[in-house]
């Protein structure tokens, strides 16, 4: 088991997957301090979602979901007022073991890194089902997709890419992140595409993240 101390950025609706990139605009002073600290160390931070309160919104200092993703800061732009534009590259999912008592303005956790199988593949049927449901969903939502480029993606990039950009609610995105294997994540994605694809277009049930 590989464990490490990890500074975290709790942000509802922002999901990062291994091998993918996530652009972020950092403007709050505590998270600007976190990025400065990370840049002075190993450039790693953890993206994780806070749990919503009974009122629906995540309050400051809210309990965290169990699983997040560690990312490395690959690109940095700093503005004159101290804000950052960064691009994170996902490296590994992690499980929160405990939250640490720290003096920094940003939160830190003791995390266990999750070793995902790098060579896991989908069956032809699983991949076909995912692409079919994705096409139906995109057509129903009016999205324009370059399906020729999609067909050239490897299974890991396809599943994780769909999971990261899919316009689902925060709980659904968390379910995708917590899926233990690539094939399990593919199955959850197909179920979500079917569910949200059948929604009433007049209902605000699909939220763009």
C-alpha positions as protocol buffer text, in pm:
chain_id: "A"
residue {
  index: 1
  type: UNK
  ca { x: 0 y: 0 z: 0 }
}
residue {
  index: 2
  type: UNK
  ca { x: 143 y: 337 z: -106 }
}
residue {
  index: 3
  type: UNK
  ca { x: 38 y: 626 z: 117 }
}
residue {
  index: 4
  type: UNK
  ca { x: 127 y: 992 z: 106 }
}
residue {
  index: 5
  type: UNK
  ca { x: 28 y: 1331 z: 242 }
}
residue {
  index: 6
  type: UNK
  ca { x: -173 y: 1519 z: -16 }
}
residue {
  index: 7
  type: UNK
  ca { x: -299 y: 1876 z: -35 }
}
residue {
  index: 8
  type: UNK
  ca { x: -654 y: 1869 z: -167 }
}
residue {
  index: 9
  type: UNK
  ca { x: -878 y: 2092 z: -373 }
}
residue {
  index: 10
  type: UNK
  ca { x: -1238 y: 2004 z: -279 }
}
residue {
  index: 11
  type: UNK
  ca { x: -1456 y: 2114 z: -570 }
}
residue {
  index: 12
  type: UNK
  ca { x: -1806 y: 1993 z: -648 }
}
residue {
  index: 13
  type: UNK
  ca { x: -1850 y: 1872 z: -1006 }
}
residue {
  index: 14
  type: UNK
  ca { x: -1479 y: 1881 z: -1092 }
}
residue {
  index: 15
  type: UNK
  ca { x: -1359 y: 1525 z: -1159 }
}
residue {
  index: 16
  type: UNK
  ca { x: -1013 y: 1423 z: -1273 }
}
residue {
  index: 17
  type: UNK
  ca { x: -921 y: 1079 z: -1407 }
}
residue {
  index: 18
  type: UNK
  ca { x: -577 y: 920 z: -1453 }
}
residue {
  index: 19
  type: UNK
  ca { x: -426 y: 1003 z: -1790 }
}
residue {
  index: 20
  type: UNK
  ca { x: -655 y: 1300 z: -1855 }
}
residue {
  index: 21
  type: UNK
  ca { x: -611 y: 1674 z: -1809 }
}
residue {
  index: 22
  type: UNK
  ca { x: -820 y: 1930 z: -1622 }
}
residue {
  index: 23
  type: UNK
  ca { x: -776 y: 2308 z: -1662 }
}
residue {
  index: 24
  type: UNK
  ca { x: -844 y: 2513 z: -1349 }
}
residue {
  index: 25
  type: UNK
  ca { x: -858 y: 2882 z: -1264 }
}
residue {
  index: 26
  type: UNK
  ca { x: -732 y: 2936 z: -909 }
}
residue {
  index: 27
  type: UNK
  ca { x: -843 y: 3261 z: -746 }
}
residue {
  index: 28
  type: UNK
  ca { x: -922 y: 3198 z: -376 }
}
residue {
  index: 29
  type: UNK
  ca { x: -627 y: 3295 z: -152 }
}
residue {
  index: 30
  type: UNK
  ca { x: -614 y: 2956 z: 27 }
}
residue {
  index: 31
  type: UNK
  ca { x: -594 y: 2767 z: -301 }
}
residue {
  index: 32
  type: UNK
  ca { x: -344 y: 3011 z: -445 }
}
residue {
  index: 33
  type: UNK
  ca { x: -135 y: 2926 z: -137 }
}
residue {
  index: 34
  type: UNK
  ca { x: -189 y: 2557 z: -208 }
}
residue {
  index: 35
  type: UNK
  ca { x: -68 y: 2589 z: -567 }
}
residue {
  index: 36
  type: UNK
  ca { x: 235 y: 2790 z: -459 }
}
residue {
  index: 37
  type: UNK
  ca { x: 318 y: 2522 z: -203 }
}
residue {
  index: 38
  type: UNK
  ca { x: 273 y: 2243 z: -458 }
}
residue {
  index: 39
  type: UNK
  ca { x: 496 y: 2419 z: -712 }
}
residue {
  index: 40
  type: UNK
  ca { x: 768 y: 2446 z: -448 }
}
residue {
  index: 41
  type: UNK
  ca { x: 740 y: 2073 z: -375 }
}
residue {
  index: 42
  type: UNK
  ca { x: 647 y: 1802 z: -627 }
}
residue {
  index: 43
  type: UNK
  ca { x: 362 y: 1980 z: -816 }
}
residue {
  index: 44
  type: UNK
  ca { x: 100 y: 1729 z: -696 }
}
residue {
  index: 45
  type: UNK
  ca { x: -243 y: 1807 z: -552 }
}
residue {
  index: 46
  type: UNK
  ca { x: -555 y: 1599 z: -506 }
}
residue {
  index: 47
  type: UNK
  ca { x: -891 y: 1675 z: -668 }
}
residue {
  index: 48
  type: UNK
  ca { x: -1184 y: 1548 z: -464 }
}
residue {
  index: 49
  type: UNK
  ca { x: -1552 y: 1629 z: -424 }
}
residue {
  index: 50
  type: UNK
  ca { x: -1698 y: 1746 z: -92 }
}
residue {
  index: 51
  type: UNK
  ca { x: -2017 y: 1578 z: 20 }
}
residue {
  index: 52
  type: UNK
  ca { x: -2328 y: 1798 z: -8 }
}
residue {
  index: 53
  type: UNK
  ca { x: -2514 y: 1906 z: 302 }
}
residue {
  index: 54
  type: UNK
  ca { x: -2880 y: 1834 z: 363 }
}
residue {
  index: 55
  type: UNK
  ca { x: -2957 y: 2164 z: 195 }
}
residue {
  index: 56
  type: UNK
  ca { x: -2786 y: 2036 z: -119 }
}
residue {
  index: 57
  type: UNK
  ca { x: -2478 y: 2258 z: -132 }
}
residue {
  index: 58
  type: UNK
  ca { x: -2133 y: 2164 z: -7 }
}
residue {
  index: 59
  type: UNK
  ca { x: -2041 y: 2380 z: 291 }
}
residue {
  index: 60
  type: UNK
  ca { x: -1692 y: 2496 z: 374 }
}
residue {
  index: 61
  type: UNK
  ca { x: -1503 y: 2218 z: 555 }
}
residue {
  index: 62
  type: UNK
  ca { x: -1761 y: 1960 z: 449 }
}
residue {
  index: 63
  type: UNK
  ca { x: -1682 y: 1588 z: 476 }
}
residue {
  index: 64
  type: UNK
  ca { x: -1513 y: 1452 z: 167 }
}
residue {
  index: 65
  type: UNK
  ca { x: -1607 y: 1166 z: -59 }
}
residue {
  index: 66
  type: UNK
  ca { x: -1377 y: 866 z: -12 }
}
residue {
  index: 67
  type: UNK
  ca { x: -1215 y: 866 z: -355 }
}
residue {
  index: 68
  type: UNK
  ca { x: -1037 y: 1141 z: -549 }
}
residue {
  index: 69
  type: UNK
  ca { x: -760 y: 1170 z: -807 }
}
residue {
  index: 70
  type: UNK
  ca { x: -406 y: 1300 z: -766 }
}
residue {
  index: 71
  type: UNK
  ca { x: -286 y: 1527 z: -1043 }
}
residue {
  index: 72
  type: UNK
  ca { x: 44 y: 1685 z: -1141 }
}
residue {
  index: 73
  type: UNK
  ca { x: 54 y: 2053 z: -1233 }
}
residue {
  index: 74
  type: UNK
  ca { x: 185 y: 2049 z: -1590 }
}
residue {
  index: 75
  type: UNK
  ca { x: 113 y: 2403 z: -1707 }
}
residue {
  index: 76
  type: UNK
  ca { x: 104 y: 2724 z: -1505 }
}
residue {
  index: 77
  type: UNK
  ca { x: 15 y: 3083 z: -1588 }
}
residue {
  index: 78
  type: UNK
  ca { x: 33 y: 3345 z: -1314 }
}
residue {
  index: 79
  type: UNK
  ca { x: -153 y: 3675 z: -1333 }
}
residue {
  index: 80
  type: UNK
  ca { x: -31 y: 4001 z: -1179 }
}
residue {
  index: 81
  type: UNK
  ca { x: -286 y: 3973 z: -896 }
}
residue {
  index: 82
  type: UNK
  ca { x: -158 y: 3629 z: -795 }
}
residue {
  index: 83
  type: UNK
  ca { x: -420 y: 3412 z: -962 }
}
residue {
  index: 84
  type: UNK
  ca { x: -321 y: 3093 z: -1141 }
}
residue {
  index: 85
  type: UNK
  ca { x: -438 y: 2919 z: -1453 }
}
residue {
  index: 86
  type: UNK
  ca { x: -316 y: 2561 z: -1434 }
}
residue {
  index: 87
  type: UNK
  ca { x: -355 y: 2233 z: -1618 }
}
residue {
  index: 88
  type: UNK
  ca { x: -359 y: 1919 z: -1405 }
}
residue {
  index: 89
  type: UNK
  ca { x: -272 y: 1577 z: -1547 }
}
residue {
  index: 90
  type: UNK
  ca { x: -432 y: 1291 z: -1358 }
}
residue {
  index: 91
  type: UNK
  ca { x: -183 y: 1036 z: -1227 }
}
residue {
  index: 92
  type: UNK
  ca { x: -364 y: 804 z: -984 }
}
residue {
  index: 93
  type: UNK
  ca { x: -688 y: 772 z: -795 }
}
residue {
  index: 94
  type: UNK
  ca { x: -659 y: 786 z: -417 }
}
residue {
  index: 95
  type: UNK
  ca { x: -859 y: 683 z: -113 }
}
residue {
  index: 96
  type: UNK
  ca { x: -875 y: 918 z: 185 }
}
residue {
  index: 97
  type: UNK
  ca { x: -749 y: 745 z: 498 }
}
residue {
  index: 98
  type: UNK
  ca { x: -775 y: 1045 z: 729 }
}
residue {
  index: 99
  type: UNK
  ca { x: -782 y: 1422 z: 722 }
}
residue {
  index: 100
  type: UNK
  ca { x: -476 y: 1583 z: 880 }
}
residue {
  index: 101
  type: UNK
  ca { x: -474 y: 1860 z: 1138 }
}
residue {
  index: 102
  type: UNK
  ca { x: -267 y: 2128 z: 968 }
}
residue {
  index: 103
  type: UNK
  ca { x: -184 y: 2498 z: 1005 }
}
residue {
  index: 104
  type: UNK
  ca { x: -210 y: 2567 z: 631 }
}
residue {
  index: 105
  type: UNK
  ca { x: -520 y: 2745 z: 497 }
}
residue {
  index: 106
  type: UNK
  ca { x: -584 y: 2451 z: 262 }
}
residue {
  index: 107
  type: UNK
  ca { x: -686 y: 2102 z: 368 }
}
residue {
  index: 108
  type: UNK
  ca { x: -453 y: 1801 z: 362 }
}
residue {
  index: 109
  type: UNK
  ca { x: -519 y: 1429 z: 388 }
}
residue {
  index: 110
  type: UNK
  ca { x: -334 y: 1104 z: 436 }
}
residue {
  index: 111
  type: UNK
  ca { x: -415 y: 918 z: 116 }
}
residue {
  index: 112
  type: UNK
  ca { x: -370 y: 568 z: -17 }
}
residue {
  index: 113
  type: UNK
  ca { x: -286 y: 563 z: -387 }
}
residue {
  index: 114
  type: UNK
  ca { x: -499 y: 316 z: -586 }
}
residue {
  index: 115
  type: UNK
  ca { x: -309 y: 109 z: -840 }
}
residue {
  index: 116
  type: UNK
  ca { x: -537 y: 73 z: -1142 }
}
residue {
  index: 117
  type: UNK
  ca { x: -453 y: -191 z: -1401 }
}
residue {
  index: 118
  type: UNK
  ca { x: -292 y: -12 z: -1696 }
}
residue {
  index: 119
  type: UNK
  ca { x: -357 y: -292 z: -1944 }
}
residue {
  index: 120
  type: UNK
  ca { x: -726 y: -362 z: -1879 }
}
residue {
  index: 121
  type: UNK
  ca { x: -934 y: -386 z: -2197 }
}
residue {
  index: 122
  type: UNK
  ca { x: -1304 y: -385 z: -2278 }
}
residue {
  index: 123
  type: UNK
  ca { x: -1464 y: -666 z: -2471 }
}
residue {
  index: 124
  type: UNK
  ca { x: -1583 y: -582 z: -2822 }
}
residue {
  index: 125
  type: UNK
  ca { x: -1941 y: -594 z: -2693 }
}
residue {
  index: 126
  type: UNK
  ca { x: -1871 y: -359 z: -2402 }
}
residue {
  index: 127
  type: UNK
  ca { x: -1702 y: -105 z: -2625 }
}
residue {
  index: 128
  type: UNK
  ca { x: -1978 y: -127 z: -2886 }
}
residue {
  index: 129
  type: UNK
  ca { x: -2246 y: -77 z: -2618 }
}
residue {
  index: 130
  type: UNK
  ca { x: -2067 y: 229 z: -2480 }
}
residue {
  index: 131
  type: UNK
  ca { x: -2021 y: 392 z: -2821 }
}
residue {
  index: 132
  type: UNK
  ca { x: -2381 y: 315 z: -2916 }
}
residue {
  index: 133
  type: UNK
  ca { x: -2528 y: 471 z: -2601 }
}
residue {
  index: 134
  type: UNK
  ca { x: -2292 y: 767 z: -2630 }
}
residue {
  index: 135
  type: UNK
  ca { x: -2412 y: 832 z: -2985 }
}
residue {
  index: 136
  type: UNK
  ca { x: -2777 y: 816 z: -2875 }
}
residue {
  index: 137
  type: UNK
  ca { x: -2709 y: 1051 z: -2586 }
}
residue {
  index: 138
  type: UNK
  ca { x: -2514 y: 1299 z: -2799 }
}
residue {
  index: 139
  type: UNK
  ca { x: -2786 y: 1303 z: -3064 }
}
residue {
  index: 140
  type: UNK
  ca { x: -3057 y: 1357 z: -2801 }
}
residue {
  index: 141
  type: UNK
  ca { x: -2862 y: 1645 z: -2642 }
}
residue {
  index: 142
  type: UNK
  ca { x: -2766 y: 1800 z: -2975 }
}
residue {
  index: 143
  type: UNK
  ca { x: -2391 y: 1755 z: -2926 }
}
residue {
  index: 144
  type: UNK
  ca { x: -2155 y: 1746 z: -3222 }
}
residue {
  index: 145
  type: UNK
  ca { x: -1896 y: 1469 z: -3182 }
}
residue {
  index: 146
  type: UNK
  ca { x: -1609 y: 1359 z: -3407 }
}
residue {
  index: 147
  type: UNK
  ca { x: -1689 y: 988 z: -3387 }
}
residue {
  index: 148
  type: UNK
  ca { x: -1400 y: 892 z: -3616 }
}
residue {
  index: 149
  type: UNK
  ca { x: -1159 y: 1034 z: -3357 }
}
residue {
  index: 150
  type: UNK
  ca { x: -1351 y: 863 z: -3078 }
}
residue {
  index: 151
  type: UNK
  ca { x: -1314 y: 527 z: -3255 }
}
residue {
  index: 152
  type: UNK
  ca { x: -934 y: 567 z: -3254 }
}
residue {
  index: 153
  type: UNK
  ca { x: -910 y: 613 z: -2876 }
}
residue {
  index: 154
  type: UNK
  ca { x: -779 y: 328 z: -2663 }
}
residue {
  index: 155
  type: UNK
  ca { x: -1025 y: 179 z: -2414 }
}
residue {
  index: 156
  type: UNK
  ca { x: -881 y: 357 z: -2108 }
}
residue {
  index: 157
  type: UNK
  ca { x: -887 y: 701 z: -2271 }
}
residue {
  index: 158
  type: UNK
  ca { x: -1235 y: 639 z: -2411 }
}
residue {
  index: 159
  type: UNK
  ca { x: -1396 y: 537 z: -2082 }
}
residue {
  index: 160
  type: UNK
  ca { x: -1213 y: 785 z: -1861 }
}
residue {
  index: 161
  type: UNK
  ca { x: -1258 y: 1063 z: -2116 }
}
residue {
  index: 162
  type: UNK
  ca { x: -1633 y: 1008 z: -2137 }
}
residue {
  index: 163
  type: UNK
  ca { x: -1647 y: 989 z: -1757 }
}
residue {
  index: 164
  type: UNK
  ca { x: -1465 y: 1318 z: -1710 }
}
residue {
  index: 165
  type: UNK
  ca { x: -1656 y: 1528 z: -1965 }
}
residue {
  index: 166
  type: UNK
  ca { x: -2002 y: 1370 z: -1940 }
}
residue {
  index: 167
  type: UNK
  ca { x: -2266 y: 1630 z: -1840 }
}
residue {
  index: 168
  type: UNK
  ca { x: -2391 y: 1437 z: -1538 }
}
residue {
  index: 169
  type: UNK
  ca { x: -2455 y: 1551 z: -1182 }
}
residue {
  index: 170
  type: UNK
  ca { x: -2186 y: 1538 z: -915 }
}
residue {
  index: 171
  type: UNK
  ca { x: -2311 y: 1213 z: -759 }
}
residue {
  index: 172
  type: UNK
  ca { x: -2306 y: 1035 z: -1095 }
}
residue {
  index: 173
  type: UNK
  ca { x: -1956 y: 1160 z: -1170 }
}
residue {
  index: 174
  type: UNK
  ca { x: -1843 y: 1036 z: -829 }
}
residue {
  index: 175
  type: UNK
  ca { x: -1992 y: 692 z: -900 }
}
residue {
  index: 176
  type: UNK
  ca { x: -1782 y: 677 z: -1218 }
}
residue {
  index: 177
  type: UNK
  ca { x: -1467 y: 776 z: -1032 }
}
residue {
  index: 178
  type: UNK
  ca { x: -1529 y: 514 z: -763 }
}
residue {
  index: 179
  type: UNK
  ca { x: -1586 y: 227 z: -1008 }
}
residue {
  index: 180
  type: UNK
  ca { x: -1310 y: -21 z: -918 }
}
residue {
  index: 181
  type: UNK
  ca { x: -1215 y: -129 z: -1271 }
}
residue {
  index: 182
  type: UNK
  ca { x: -1230 y: 4 z: -1624 }
}
residue {
  index: 183
  type: UNK
  ca { x: -1498 y: -249 z: -1718 }
}
residue {
  index: 184
  type: UNK
  ca { x: -1705 y: -157 z: -1415 }
}
residue {
  index: 185
  type: UNK
  ca { x: -1675 y: 212 z: -1504 }
}
residue {
  index: 186
  type: UNK
  ca { x: -1785 y: 134 z: -1859 }
}
residue {
  index: 187
  type: UNK
  ca { x: -2092 y: -45 z: -1722 }
}
residue {
  index: 188
  type: UNK
  ca { x: -2181 y: 248 z: -1496 }
}
residue {
  index: 189
  type: UNK
  ca { x: -2133 y: 490 z: -1786 }
}
residue {
  index: 190
  type: UNK
  ca { x: -2369 y: 291 z: -2012 }
}
residue {
  index: 191
  type: UNK
  ca { x: -2632 y: 288 z: -1735 }
}
residue {
  index: 192
  type: UNK
  ca { x: -2598 y: 664 z: -1683 }
}
residue {
  index: 193
  type: UNK
  ca { x: -2619 y: 738 z: -2055 }
}
residue {
  index: 194
  type: UNK
  ca { x: -2936 y: 531 z: -2075 }
}
residue {
  index: 195
  type: UNK
  ca { x: -3085 y: 696 z: -1766 }
}
residue {
  index: 196
  type: UNK
  ca { x: -3009 y: 1057 z: -1853 }
}
residue {
  index: 197
  type: UNK
  ca { x: -3083 y: 998 z: -2221 }
}
residue {
  index: 198
  type: UNK
  ca { x: -3442 y: 910 z: -2131 }
}
residue {
  index: 199
  type: UNK
  ca { x: -3494 y: 1218 z: -1917 }
}
residue {
  index: 200
  type: UNK
  ca { x: -3768 y: 1470 z: -1985 }
}
residue {
  index: 201
  type: UNK
  ca { x: -3601 y: 1751 z: -2185 }
}
residue {
  index: 202
  type: UNK
  ca { x: -3808 y: 2002 z: -1983 }
}
residue {
  index: 203
  type: UNK
  ca { x: -3659 y: 1878 z: -1657 }
}
residue {
  index: 204
  type: UNK
  ca { x: -3327 y: 2016 z: -1537 }
}
residue {
  index: 205
  type: UNK
  ca { x: -3179 y: 1675 z: -1463 }
}
residue {
  index: 206
  type: UNK
  ca { x: -2860 y: 1695 z: -1661 }
}
residue {
  index: 207
  type: UNK
  ca { x: -2613 y: 1954 z: -1541 }
}
residue {
  index: 208
  type: UNK
  ca { x: -2312 y: 2056 z: -1745 }
}
residue {
  index: 209
  type: UNK
  ca { x: -2001 y: 2044 z: -1527 }
}
